[in-house]
């Protein structure tokens, strides 16, 4: 079945599909059952699959994560929701010390096929703790996968891939673009791979690697730059960990220039990892130093001041032009 | 939100009386628009709308007493945006959402592989990589770029040996730091100059001038602002050859006779012609002599070689009419002399006295 769906609806579609086809899937989180999720990501699931598979938890993230790890290790496929990525911190110990290590600790006898979903990123004028982008923290931990969709089709396919993966996956949904656009999603249950990035636009002059909501501004910037005679190749990283090195290197080998764009703050962000691997492997192919355009090293400002922090189209255009002019 | 209920107004009050409605059924309201005013035991309070939406029904009339939590306004069931803090944007613009999994297939294209130094050199040479021969898998270093640059120019060659040495030496940092000042003089002799042993005479006169003005027989280092004066006069003699310019050094000129000097100069000339001059022989000059007049020309502004501070250039001898000491018009033989000195290390006075002494001592050798 094909429908025009938003990213948020695509998440819901994927959850419905997998709950239907795999009786071991279980969903748990705050307000996800009766309320259908504060963003409506889990709407309709309680009615269809009942209280035993769609569990409203208390306001306790450590409990959510701990129960998820226990369920996953014992044969269920739990999909946990943290209402906002900013609330994940009480759950870190269960994720870092247990979910990530289940396979290693048991030498493969047990794994932890859990998905930890959370809306992330800024842009909805919310108060503190509602605008985090901390994907780099999870990317640093061995044993975890980190996936970030940026469109309805990719959200659908990547979430199915995440649920079916035998190891823990952090699935961060860019809330700012939950409902801003829709595309035709085929509800065929086909998963997308969790070790590939996606080429959204082919180009000659420079490779832009980005993920999450920034993909939208990057595509808009590419259109403006095309009119100025600069041809950008845009890669949606999608799987933050493990990084699809091969595809990124193929692209930069062709263009000789790289700009990484991410909303998360700059220091120790995932941009540094991508720039390092490109510099190490393609130093002599580069026409200019690889650059990153990232958030300031501060907390996301509140409410309307967010627009001073978020990367807009014009900022990306300027950054690309600077890379193209280098060396003077 | 479907139903808006009377919120807790605080101060332990459990109910309020509707005073006046500010909106009516069917009206569209924005967040914080005043819906109605209510009166509690204490005051009249405006009640703002917590959401944007269209009012389906206002519940209650002016004068009604309502309890906290009672429905006040029923909103039209708009799109269910969820119940989250903040403001979600919801344009739902249609997009194509096309993508390729992984990198664009079959490109196999690769930019030219060059060290950063080679790239920078390429740019300074005003070339682009398009001008270079296509050699896949080649890793270009600076020397490769230079070789390609040579190939691109008809008759272009890379300098070697003493020509290369001259080009690099003349433009290095120490050379560029020199502050040159020039002084020239016509050394007049009312008689015939004995051209045999001419160069030894020049050397001899220079050595005596150095003794008089030792400031011109020193080494100067600009950054440390230090000066090293020398006890002996070691004159570098510029020798032209088909292989380029050589400046072998004749050491301790002050202690050598004209005959010694003549023999040494002959030896040097032979060795330079045969390219057998020893490298040590080319080092350690404290001052330089360029007898370019042997080829031609009168006056020059010769170039000081650091760390030296002076160079003397002698032009071609010529004859003109002049007045002798008795005031009679006689043919005068003129030896044009040009002195360049580094004004960081020598004063004009020192340079002038040096040149004057040189002229006097040179004329004495003819006597």
Interface residues (C-beta under 8 A of the other chain):
Chain A: X4 X6 X31 X35 X37 X38 X39 X40 X43 X123 X124 X125 X126 X127 X130 X151 X152 X153 X154 X175 X176 X178 X179 X180 X181 X182 X183 X184 X192 X193 X196 X197 X198 X199 X200 X202 X233 X235 X236 X244 X246 X247 X248 X250 X251 X253 X254 X255 X256 X284 X285 X286 X287 X327
Chain B: X80 X81 X82 X83 X84 X85 X86 X87 X88 X89 X90 X91 X92 X93 X94 X95 X96 X97 X98 X99 X100 X101 X102 X103 X104 X107 X109 X110 X111 X112 X113 X114 X115 X119 X120 X123 X139
